[in-house]
């Protein structure tokens, strides 16, 4: 819904009426009131005793403590340069947990504008003195945040110069219809995403798919086709997400788990990781393709869209590479080189920003172009998620949530293969609200000791955690892929978002269930039982 239509809708309802209370996206008074009551209640009530006990526990598994400290209360006091009691530190952790659920519901319901929610996180962290001001700033401007902003800028340059049409033809020139897109392209995308940055792939594909969407709507004689938008943009997010188990090269979550394995004296090689993870990737991708085809395919108005035809038509008569398009192609190739060879030193965000500056200096785009095309609310959304993750780790709130969830599980789920089910469920829930790397980093040390307790191979528990962290389908903040697709999927004519926050929830939750069930059936109770595990005969 555009800003003008929202304003018109607000003017037509009477203040205090039910329609006024339910509101419109960006202004839902009833939800705002309920969430305010929830948050205030959570702040006022005393922290649970289990949270207070965690604050004084010596070297708790999974804790992220300041150097030279062994408890959360000492670590937090060192961070804040304070002298708080265990109860007072637990109160800070409780506020962080309350903030997590409040902000997640604000994002999911769009009770207030996304940008307002993004800033609300910083305000709460500052007002309640959860983190020092400079730490809040650092949390908001992590490398991942610069990466998202930079990728959106690069994608804008690719689209403005028309380079997206050439790339689109190379990638999709043989995919003729929606069926081929779901059942051929999805598995290919997922497999490639296991070895190459899935974030970059999604960012590259979004401008291309906008051409497909616009052409499909035009030929079908419709102004908008929500089902087609969901299939195209949510589909590539789901396919790229599930590719995360293919190899340890996908990013932070895998690197963190590889490090944990080495710490336990049982390092895993690149080939071994692929042996356990790669076979399930095409199965997951085909399942995502079948799911999106079934739930969206029949409702698509532009059902006869010929993707290959759109790509061929887009490149007809554009001539050789020259001018701004040629400069953009060179810069894009340079970006790939920087990602591959220099991201370890400068980070993904740093390398991407270098290219953005080069785009501006070479006049490929202007600053006004980027202001019009880059969705800053999406960039800030991911920044707010990073800040919450930092606060939850510093106060112990993340570890308390992990333990609380594990304590709710039946006792039988702490033994044998059922441990893997428990770990996957817990990881999937957390990863939809925190980044995958932060999730694995926080709960990996908590779940890995369960392997010895339940008589399960350490790698099985660790891989179950790492693989499940890839299934962040339901929340925009769950993965960079989702944030990029949401920010870039805008109607070419009106500039309105083609995806809503609720679309991620509506289509993402079933996608999560499908992903987890396939992981259980195909991996845990399937081919894993026929593969060798070091130390296990």
PLY file of the C-alpha trace (Angstrom):
ply
format ascii 1.0
element vertex 537
property float x
property float y
property float z
element edge 536
property int vertex1
property int vertex2
end_header
0.00 0.00 0.00
1.46 3.37 -1.01
1.82 6.32 1.38
-0.96 8.22 -0.42
-3.41 5.32 -0.20
-2.55 4.82 3.49
-3.18 8.50 4.18
-6.50 8.32 2.32
-7.54 5.25 4.30
-6.69 6.96 7.59
-8.84 9.98 6.69
-11.88 7.80 5.99
-12.07 6.16 9.44
-13.39 7.73 12.62
-10.95 8.12 15.48
-11.76 5.55 18.16
-13.67 3.22 15.82
-12.66 -0.42 15.39
-11.29 0.37 11.94
-9.15 3.09 13.49
-7.83 0.75 16.18
-6.94 -1.99 13.68
-5.39 0.65 11.40
-3.27 0.15 8.31
0.35 -0.98 7.77
2.57 1.50 9.56
-0.16 2.67 11.93
-1.98 0.01 13.97
-2.96 1.63 17.31
-4.36 -1.56 18.87
-1.20 -3.57 18.29
0.93 -0.65 19.45
-1.06 -0.47 22.71
-0.90 -4.22 23.35
2.83 -4.38 22.69
3.45 -1.34 24.89
1.57 -3.07 27.73
3.56 -6.26 27.14
6.91 -4.49 27.17
6.16 -2.39 30.25
4.91 -5.48 32.11
8.08 -7.39 31.24
10.21 -4.47 32.45
8.35 -4.15 35.76
8.22 -7.80 36.84
11.35 -9.16 38.54
13.72 -11.35 36.53
13.29 -15.13 36.96
15.61 -16.85 39.40
17.13 -18.95 36.61
18.28 -15.73 34.92
19.75 -14.39 38.16
21.61 -17.68 38.76
23.07 -17.54 35.24
24.65 -14.17 36.03
26.92 -15.69 38.71
27.63 -19.04 37.06
31.33 -19.62 36.43
32.26 -19.88 32.74
28.82 -20.94 31.45
28.89 -22.89 28.19
28.00 -20.64 25.27
28.78 -17.41 27.11
30.36 -14.46 25.31
32.29 -12.76 28.13
34.69 -9.85 28.31
38.34 -10.86 28.52
39.55 -11.60 32.03
36.08 -12.35 33.44
34.38 -15.64 34.25
30.77 -14.63 35.00
28.16 -12.53 33.24
27.91 -10.10 36.14
31.68 -9.42 36.06
31.73 -9.28 32.25
28.82 -6.85 32.03
30.21 -4.62 34.79
33.53 -4.47 32.95
31.75 -3.57 29.71
29.64 -0.85 31.34
32.27 0.27 33.89
29.63 -0.24 36.58
29.11 -2.18 39.82
25.72 -3.83 39.32
24.44 -6.77 41.33
23.48 -10.09 39.72
19.80 -9.11 39.99
20.43 -5.80 38.27
22.35 -7.45 35.42
19.57 -10.04 35.09
17.12 -7.13 34.82
19.11 -5.85 31.82
18.98 -9.30 30.22
15.22 -9.46 30.81
14.71 -6.09 29.10
16.68 -7.39 26.10
14.50 -10.50 25.87
11.36 -8.36 26.10
12.75 -6.03 23.42
13.44 -9.00 21.13
9.85 -10.24 21.22
8.37 -6.72 21.04
10.42 -5.68 18.03
9.85 -9.02 16.28
6.09 -8.48 16.59
6.42 -4.87 15.43
8.31 -6.03 12.36
5.84 -8.84 11.72
2.69 -6.73 12.07
4.04 -3.41 10.74
2.27 -1.68 13.61
4.62 1.26 13.13
6.84 2.04 10.12
9.89 -0.20 9.76
12.22 2.76 10.07
10.61 3.78 13.37
11.06 0.25 14.74
14.71 0.29 13.67
15.37 3.47 15.66
13.25 2.25 18.58
15.80 -0.49 19.26
18.59 2.08 19.67
16.38 4.24 21.91
15.51 1.34 24.24
19.12 0.19 24.46
20.19 3.72 25.35
17.34 4.68 27.72
17.69 1.46 29.74
21.52 1.69 29.64
21.80 -1.79 28.14
24.98 -0.92 26.20
27.33 2.08 26.20
26.48 4.61 23.52
29.60 3.83 21.49
28.78 0.09 21.61
25.27 0.78 20.31
26.79 2.73 17.43
29.27 -0.05 16.70
26.47 -2.65 16.77
24.44 -0.62 14.27
27.34 -0.27 11.86
28.78 -3.74 11.62
30.35 -5.05 8.45
27.14 -6.92 7.54
25.18 -3.65 7.61
27.61 -1.95 5.24
27.45 -5.05 3.06
23.66 -4.85 2.73
23.72 -1.12 2.02
26.57 -1.52 -0.45
24.93 -4.42 -2.26
21.72 -2.42 -2.68
23.78 0.44 -4.15
25.63 -1.90 -6.54
22.35 -3.49 -7.60
20.96 0.00 -8.29
23.97 0.69 -10.52
23.52 -2.60 -12.38
19.86 -1.75 -12.98
20.40 1.90 -13.96
23.07 1.08 -16.54
21.09 -1.83 -18.03
23.77 -4.39 -17.21
21.12 -6.49 -15.46
19.61 -7.37 -18.84
22.82 -8.99 -20.09
23.40 -10.87 -16.86
19.78 -11.97 -16.81
20.06 -13.45 -20.25
23.13 -15.45 -19.24
21.44 -16.84 -16.14
17.86 -17.28 -17.29
18.10 -17.39 -21.06
17.10 -21.07 -21.16
14.37 -20.99 -18.48
11.11 -20.65 -20.40
8.33 -20.76 -17.82
7.42 -20.72 -14.16
7.85 -24.50 -13.96
11.42 -24.34 -15.23
12.15 -21.48 -12.84
10.95 -23.51 -9.84
12.25 -26.97 -10.74
15.44 -26.25 -12.72
16.67 -22.83 -11.65
16.01 -23.27 -7.91
18.28 -26.35 -7.53
21.02 -24.69 -9.60
20.81 -21.54 -7.51
20.91 -23.52 -4.25
23.96 -25.52 -5.33
25.85 -22.40 -6.41
24.85 -20.63 -3.17
26.73 -23.30 -1.24
30.03 -22.12 -2.69
29.49 -18.50 -3.67
27.98 -15.68 -1.63
24.23 -16.31 -1.65
23.73 -12.66 -0.69
25.50 -11.53 -3.84
23.46 -13.97 -5.94
20.17 -12.66 -4.58
21.28 -9.06 -5.07
22.29 -9.85 -8.65
19.04 -11.63 -9.45
16.58 -9.10 -8.03
16.96 -6.45 -10.77
16.73 -9.21 -13.39
13.56 -10.63 -11.90
12.07 -7.15 -11.80
12.28 -7.19 -15.61
10.48 -10.53 -15.66
7.83 -9.24 -13.27
7.22 -5.99 -15.16
7.05 -7.77 -18.52
4.70 -10.43 -17.16
2.31 -7.84 -15.75
2.41 -5.84 -18.98
1.58 -8.81 -21.20
-1.15 -9.99 -18.84
-2.69 -6.51 -18.80
-2.54 -6.12 -15.01
-1.02 -3.42 -12.83
0.28 -5.83 -10.20
0.65 -9.57 -9.68
1.37 -10.30 -5.98
1.56 -14.07 -6.51
4.19 -13.69 -9.24
6.21 -11.32 -7.05
6.17 -13.78 -4.15
7.16 -16.71 -6.36
10.05 -14.83 -7.94
11.52 -12.95 -5.00
10.61 -15.13 -2.03
11.48 -18.16 -4.14
15.08 -17.12 -4.73
15.45 -16.28 -1.02
14.27 -19.75 0.00
16.44 -21.47 -2.62
19.54 -19.46 -1.66
18.92 -20.00 2.05
18.74 -23.81 1.81
21.99 -23.87 -0.14
23.77 -22.96 3.08
24.44 -26.56 4.10
26.30 -27.40 0.88
29.83 -26.51 2.00
31.69 -24.71 4.80
32.38 -21.84 2.39
28.95 -20.24 2.77
29.81 -17.84 5.55
30.13 -17.14 9.24
27.82 -19.86 10.54
29.90 -22.62 8.96
33.24 -21.07 9.87
32.13 -20.75 13.49
31.05 -24.39 13.66
34.28 -25.57 11.98
36.13 -23.69 14.72
34.08 -25.35 17.44
34.82 -28.79 15.98
38.55 -28.01 16.04
38.24 -26.83 19.64
36.82 -30.24 20.56
39.78 -31.94 18.87
37.67 -33.29 16.00
38.30 -31.00 13.00
36.20 -31.46 9.87
37.56 -31.07 6.33
35.94 -29.25 3.43
35.24 -32.54 1.65
33.75 -34.17 4.74
31.39 -31.25 5.26
30.25 -31.52 1.64
29.72 -35.27 2.03
27.28 -34.71 4.89
25.60 -31.54 3.62
25.61 -31.29 -0.16
23.28 -34.27 -0.94
20.33 -32.67 0.85
20.63 -29.31 -0.95
18.95 -30.25 -4.27
16.19 -32.06 -2.36
15.52 -28.96 -0.29
15.63 -26.72 -3.37
13.21 -28.92 -5.30
10.90 -28.92 -2.29
11.04 -25.12 -2.15
10.32 -24.98 -5.89
7.37 -27.37 -5.59
6.02 -25.47 -2.58
6.15 -22.07 -4.27
4.77 -23.50 -7.51
1.79 -25.02 -5.69
0.92 -22.08 -3.44
1.62 -19.28 -5.93
1.52 -20.82 -9.40
-2.25 -21.16 -9.69
-2.83 -17.58 -8.51
-0.38 -15.93 -10.90
-2.17 -13.66 -13.33
0.78 -13.60 -15.73
0.98 -17.40 -15.72
2.20 -17.58 -19.33
5.24 -15.40 -18.77
8.18 -16.67 -20.82
11.27 -15.88 -18.77
13.72 -16.74 -21.55
11.67 -14.66 -23.97
11.71 -11.70 -21.60
15.48 -11.95 -21.28
15.95 -12.26 -25.05
13.67 -9.31 -25.70
15.52 -7.25 -23.07
18.89 -7.67 -24.78
17.71 -7.12 -28.35
19.26 -4.07 -29.92
21.27 -2.96 -26.90
24.54 -3.23 -28.81
28.01 -3.80 -27.40
29.12 -2.89 -23.89
30.12 0.73 -23.72
29.95 3.86 -21.63
28.44 3.56 -18.17
27.37 -0.04 -18.74
30.96 -1.05 -19.54
32.28 0.79 -16.47
29.65 -0.91 -14.32
30.61 -4.32 -15.73
34.26 -3.71 -14.88
33.37 -2.54 -11.38
31.08 -5.52 -10.83
33.84 -7.92 -11.90
36.21 -6.09 -9.55
33.68 -6.52 -6.73
33.62 -10.29 -7.24
37.43 -10.35 -7.12
37.42 -8.29 -3.92
34.84 -10.59 -2.32
36.85 -13.70 -3.17
40.38 -12.54 -2.34
40.13 -9.58 0.03
36.94 -9.97 2.12
38.96 -11.78 4.77
41.03 -8.65 5.27
38.56 -5.84 4.56
35.27 -7.65 5.15
32.36 -8.04 2.76
31.06 -4.62 3.73
34.38 -2.87 3.27
35.02 -4.37 -0.15
31.50 -3.52 -1.31
31.71 0.10 -0.15
34.97 0.49 -2.10
33.06 -0.32 -5.30
30.18 1.99 -4.36
32.63 4.88 -4.00
34.20 3.91 -7.34
30.73 3.96 -8.93
30.19 7.51 -7.71
33.65 8.73 -8.72
33.34 7.22 -12.21
29.85 8.76 -12.60
28.20 5.41 -13.18
25.54 6.62 -10.76
24.90 9.84 -8.88
24.22 10.23 -5.19
20.67 11.26 -6.09
20.23 7.93 -7.94
21.20 6.00 -4.82
18.96 8.11 -2.59
15.97 7.31 -4.79
16.65 3.60 -5.24
18.19 2.32 -1.99
15.75 1.38 0.79
17.49 2.68 3.90
14.77 1.31 6.18
15.87 -2.18 5.17
19.52 -1.40 5.87
18.59 0.00 9.30
16.36 -3.01 9.95
19.32 -5.35 9.71
21.39 -2.90 11.77
18.78 -2.99 14.54
18.84 -6.80 14.48
22.63 -6.75 14.88
22.31 -4.36 17.82
19.77 -6.59 19.56
22.00 -9.61 19.01
24.93 -7.76 20.57
22.84 -6.77 23.60
21.45 -10.28 24.08
24.93 -11.78 24.02
26.46 -9.16 26.34
23.75 -9.48 29.00
23.33 -13.25 28.82
19.78 -13.01 27.47
20.61 -15.16 24.43
22.07 -17.97 26.52
19.13 -17.84 28.94
16.71 -18.19 26.03
18.69 -21.18 24.75
18.63 -22.93 28.09
14.97 -22.14 28.68
14.02 -23.71 25.36
16.08 -26.83 25.98
14.50 -27.18 29.42
11.04 -27.29 27.84
11.88 -30.32 25.72
10.80 -33.80 26.83
13.52 -35.72 28.67
13.54 -38.34 25.91
14.75 -35.65 23.47
18.07 -35.43 25.32
19.20 -38.85 24.12
20.06 -40.42 20.77
18.93 -39.04 17.46
16.11 -37.06 19.05
18.77 -34.62 20.21
19.23 -33.65 16.56
15.52 -32.84 16.27
15.69 -30.65 19.38
18.78 -28.81 18.16
17.29 -28.18 14.71
14.00 -26.84 16.10
15.73 -24.56 18.57
18.21 -23.24 15.99
15.48 -22.56 13.43
13.47 -20.50 15.90
16.42 -18.39 17.02
17.92 -17.86 13.55
14.75 -16.17 12.30
15.32 -13.37 14.81
19.12 -13.21 14.82
21.68 -13.57 12.05
22.74 -17.12 11.26
26.31 -16.50 12.38
25.20 -14.96 15.69
22.83 -17.87 16.27
25.47 -20.56 15.74
27.97 -18.57 17.76
25.59 -18.21 20.70
24.02 -21.66 20.90
26.74 -23.87 19.40
28.61 -24.22 22.71
25.27 -24.87 24.45
24.16 -27.76 22.23
27.51 -29.40 21.41
27.95 -30.86 24.93
24.60 -32.63 24.42
26.37 -34.94 21.97
28.39 -36.67 24.68
25.45 -36.71 27.09
23.14 -38.35 24.56
25.72 -40.60 22.89
25.54 -38.82 19.52
28.50 -37.96 17.31
29.68 -34.39 17.87
29.59 -33.60 14.16
25.94 -34.62 13.92
24.88 -32.14 16.60
27.07 -29.37 15.18
25.97 -29.90 11.60
22.31 -30.07 12.68
22.79 -26.65 14.29
24.66 -25.15 11.33
22.33 -26.53 8.65
19.20 -25.42 10.52
20.55 -21.88 10.84
20.12 -21.60 7.05
16.31 -21.86 7.22
15.59 -18.26 8.17
12.64 -17.95 5.80
10.03 -16.17 7.96
11.60 -12.90 9.07
13.32 -10.19 7.05
16.09 -9.96 9.65
16.72 -13.71 9.60
19.17 -13.51 6.70
20.77 -10.92 4.48
19.05 -12.58 1.50
15.62 -11.72 2.86
16.60 -8.13 3.65
18.05 -7.59 0.18
15.03 -9.08 -1.62
12.61 -7.04 0.47
14.53 -3.83 -0.18
15.01 -4.37 -3.91
11.65 -5.87 -4.89
9.88 -2.62 -5.73
7.34 -1.91 -8.44
9.23 -0.29 -11.35
6.46 2.25 -11.89
5.19 3.13 -8.39
8.19 2.26 -6.25
5.98 0.31 -3.82
7.31 -2.79 -2.11
6.26 -5.93 -3.99
6.73 -7.99 -0.83
5.31 -7.24 2.61
6.67 -8.29 5.98
3.62 -10.52 6.33
4.46 -12.26 3.04
7.66 -13.54 4.62
5.72 -14.86 7.60
2.84 -16.27 5.54
5.01 -18.17 3.07
8.11 -18.52 5.25
6.67 -20.51 8.14
5.47 -23.40 5.91
8.83 -23.24 4.10
10.60 -23.62 7.46
8.48 -26.65 8.35
9.20 -28.25 4.97
12.94 -27.54 5.30
13.17 -28.99 8.79
11.14 -32.10 7.96
13.33 -32.80 4.91
16.44 -32.29 7.03
15.12 -34.88 9.48
13.97 -37.43 6.93
16.75 -37.11 4.34
19.70 -36.32 6.64
19.13 -37.38 10.24
17.18 -40.57 9.52
18.34 -40.99 5.92
21.73 -40.99 4.26
23.58 -39.95 7.43
23.01 -43.49 8.71
25.00 -44.90 5.77
27.97 -42.52 5.96
31.13 -43.05 8.03
31.61 -40.89 11.12
35.13 -40.59 12.59
35.43 -42.69 15.74
32.10 -44.38 15.09
32.15 -47.93 13.74
0 1
1 2
2 3
3 4
4 5
5 6
6 7
7 8
8 9
9 10
10 11
11 12
12 13
13 14
14 15
15 16
16 17
17 18
18 19
19 20
20 21
21 22
22 23
23 24
24 25
25 26
26 27
27 28
28 29
29 30
30 31
31 32
32 33
33 34
34 35
35 36
36 37
37 38
38 39
39 40
40 41
41 42
42 43
43 44
44 45
45 46
46 47
47 48
48 49
49 50
50 51
51 52
52 53
53 54
54 55
55 56
56 57
57 58
58 59
59 60
60 61
61 62
62 63
63 64
64 65
65 66
66 67
67 68
68 69
69 70
70 71
71 72
72 73
73 74
74 75
75 76
76 77
77 78
78 79
79 80
80 81
81 82
82 83
83 84
84 85
85 86
86 87
87 88
88 89
89 90
90 91
91 92
92 93
93 94
94 95
95 96
96 97
97 98
98 99
99 100
100 101
101 102
102 103
103 104
104 105
105 106
106 107
107 108
108 109
109 110
110 111
111 112
112 113
113 114
114 115
115 116
116 117
117 118
118 119
119 120
120 121
121 122
122 123
123 124
124 125
125 126
126 127
127 128
128 129
129 130
130 131
131 132
132 133
133 134
134 135
135 136
136 137
137 138
138 139
139 140
140 141
141 142
142 143
143 144
144 145
145 146
146 147
147 148
148 149
149 150
150 151
151 152
152 153
153 154
154 155
155 156
156 157
157 158
158 159
159 160
160 161
161 162
162 163
163 164
164 165
165 166
166 167
167 168
168 169
169 170
170 171
171 172
172 173
173 174
174 175
175 176
176 177
177 178
178 179
179 180
180 181
181 182
182 183
183 184
184 185
185 186
186 187
187 188
188 189
189 190
190 191
191 192
192 193
193 194
194 195
195 196
196 197
197 198
198 199
199 200
200 201
201 202
202 203
203 204
204 205
205 206
206 207
207 208
208 209
209 210
210 211
211 212
212 213
213 214
214 215
215 216
216 217
217 218
218 219
219 220
220 221
221 222
222 223
223 224
224 225
225 226
226 227
227 228
228 229
229 230
230 231
231 232
232 233
233 234
234 235
235 236
236 237
237 238
238 239
239 240
240 241
241 242
242 243
243 244
244 245
245 246
246 247
247 248
248 249
249 250
250 251
251 252
252 253
253 254
254 255
255 256
256 257
257 258
258 259
259 260
260 261
261 262
262 263
263 264
264 265
265 266
266 267
267 268
268 269
269 270
270 271
271 272
272 273
273 274
274 275
275 276
276 277
277 278
278 279
279 280
280 281
281 282
282 283
283 284
284 285
285 286
286 287
287 288
288 289
289 290
290 291
291 292
292 293
293 294
294 295
295 296
296 297
297 298
298 299
299 300
300 301
301 302
302 303
303 304
304 305
305 306
306 307
307 308
308 309
309 310
310 311
311 312
312 313
313 314
314 315
315 316
316 317
317 318
318 319
319 320
320 321
321 322
322 323
323 324
324 325
325 326
326 327
327 328
328 329
329 330
330 331
331 332
332 333
333 334
334 335
335 336
336 337
337 338
338 339
339 340
340 341
341 342
342 343
343 344
344 345
345 346
346 347
347 348
348 349
349 350
350 351
351 352
352 353
353 354
354 355
355 356
356 357
357 358
358 359
359 360
360 361
361 362
362 363
363 364
364 365
365 366
366 367
367 368
368 369
369 370
370 371
371 372
372 373
373 374
374 375
375 376
376 377
377 378
378 379
379 380
380 381
381 382
382 383
383 384
384 385
385 386
386 387
387 388
388 389
389 390
390 391
391 392
392 393
393 394
394 395
395 396
396 397
397 398
398 399
399 400
400 401
401 402
402 403
403 404
404 405
405 406
406 407
407 408
408 409
409 410
410 411
411 412
412 413
413 414
414 415
415 416
416 417
417 418
418 419
419 420
420 421
421 422
422 423
423 424
424 425
425 426
426 427
427 428
428 429
429 430
430 431
431 432
432 433
433 434
434 435
435 436
436 437
437 438
438 439
439 440
440 441
441 442
442 443
443 444
444 445
445 446
446 447
447 448
448 449
449 450
450 451
451 452
452 453
453 454
454 455
455 456
456 457
457 458
458 459
459 460
460 461
461 462
462 463
463 464
464 465
465 466
466 467
467 468
468 469
469 470
470 471
471 472
472 473
473 474
474 475
475 476
476 477
477 478
478 479
479 480
480 481
481 482
482 483
483 484
484 485
485 486
486 487
487 488
488 489
489 490
490 491
491 492
492 493
493 494
494 495
495 496
496 497
497 498
498 499
499 500
500 501
501 502
502 503
503 504
504 505
505 506
506 507
507 508
508 509
509 510
510 511
511 512
512 513
513 514
514 515
515 516
516 517
517 518
518 519
519 520
520 521
521 522
522 523
523 524
524 525
525 526
526 527
527 528
528 529
529 530
530 531
531 532
532 533
533 534
534 535
535 536
